[in-house]
Amino acid sequence: MSNLTPQYTESNIDKIFSKLISSDKELKLQFEKYISEYADVNDRLNYNDICEISRYIIEKVLTGQTQTLASIFDNVEDILNSCDTYTDNLIVIGLFEGVQNLGGSKIDYYSGFNKWLRPKSKLKWDALIDAWEGGDWRKIKR
């Protein structure tokens, strides 16, 4: 995070989700449908909401429909480059861990997302794996 005031913060959570879904029309429609199922915004949890995006990403990878993933991960990188600690955790622990867990054994999360991860995202993605598994996975040529 830079010395500048972060653009993406817990206090403007809707801006974060708007940015995440902005580059993919299908994701936007799916997410808006998901949100509409809640009569009261206070019944929603940000970590559950971001898992909806993780599920979408996994679905697209598993079906080979990955055309918009680069732009989604570009948006993730933009957020990570100007966010508060809460938002950083939401992306790493919510979105990234969600993708890694939901992909499970079906997707190589060690390197299968490298083509879409940008520099800061890649560092955080790998650090998350390190936190769960240690660094030995890095020794295996992937």
N, C-alpha and C positions, 0 to 999 in steps of 0.2 A: 504494500500500500504506500502511496506517495505521501508527501507532506500536504498535499492539497486536500480540501474537504472531499470525502468520498461521495461519489455520485449515487451509489447503490447502498442503502442502509436499511436496517430493520424498520425504521420509521416510514420508509416508502416501499414497503414490500410489494405492493401492486406494480410498481415500476420494474422491479426485478423480474416478476413473472411475465409481465408484458414484453420485456426484452427477450427473455428466454424463448417465448413462443412466437415472436414477431416474424421470423424468417421462414416459417413453415405453415402454410395455410391449413393443412390437415391437422397438425399438432394444435394449432390455435382453435380450430373447431372442436377437437376432442377435449381440450382443456376447458374451453368455455362450457361445454356440455357437462363436464365433471363438476365445475364450479356451480353451475345452475342447479345441481341436485341438492345444494345446501340452502335452506330457507334463510338461515341466519349466518352471516359471515363469521360470527364469533364461534360457530360450531366447527370451523375449519382449523386445521393445524398446518403450518407452513411445511413441516417435514413430510406430512402425508401428501400435500399438494405437489411438492417437488418429486416425490416418488411416482406420481402420475406421469411426469415427464421422463423419468428413468424407464418406466414401463414402455412408454412410446419408443424410446431409443432402442431398447432391446428388441421390441417387436420389429422395428425396421431393419435392424441388423440380421435377425433370424430369417426374415423374408427377403433379404437382399435388396431392400428398397432404401438405399443409403444416400440418395442424391442430395438430400437437404441436411445431412448430418454435419457437413463442414460448416455451413452457415449457423447451425445451432451452436456448435462448439466455438465458432467465432464470437457469438454473443456471450457465451460463458466466459471466454477470455476477456472480453470487454468488461464484464461485471467484475471479474477477479482483479482487474487492473485498477479499479476505482470503487472499492467497497470497504465496509466496516468489518470487524471481526465476526459479528453475527452472520453476515451474508457470506463471508468466506467459509465459515463452518457449514452453512446451509448448502452451499455448492459442494464442498468436499464430503461432508458426512451425509448429506441428503442425496444429492444428485449422483456424485461419483460412486459413493459406496452403494447406493441403490442400483446403479448400472452393474457394478462388479458383482453384487450379491444376486441380482435377478438373472444375470447372464450365466452365473454358476459354471457348470462344466460344459455348457453349450457354446460358450464364447471364450476365446483366449483374451482375457482381460489384461494380461501382462503386456501384450503388444498389439492386440487386435484393434485398438482404438488410436494407435499412434498417428495414423494418417489424418485424424481429425483433431487431435489434441494440439493446442498451441503451447508456446514455451512455459508460461506460468501454470497452465492447466496440467501439462505433462509433469512438471515438478511435483505438483500437489497430488496428482493421480498416483505417481510412483511412491511418494511418501506415505500415502494411505496404504498401499500394499505393504510397504516396509513395516508400518505400524502393526499390521495384522500378522505378517508372515516373516518378518525379519528381512535381511538383505540377500539371502542366499539365492532367491529367484533371479537376481541380477546377474549371477555367475553363469546361468544357463543361457546359451546363445539363443536368442529369440528373433 
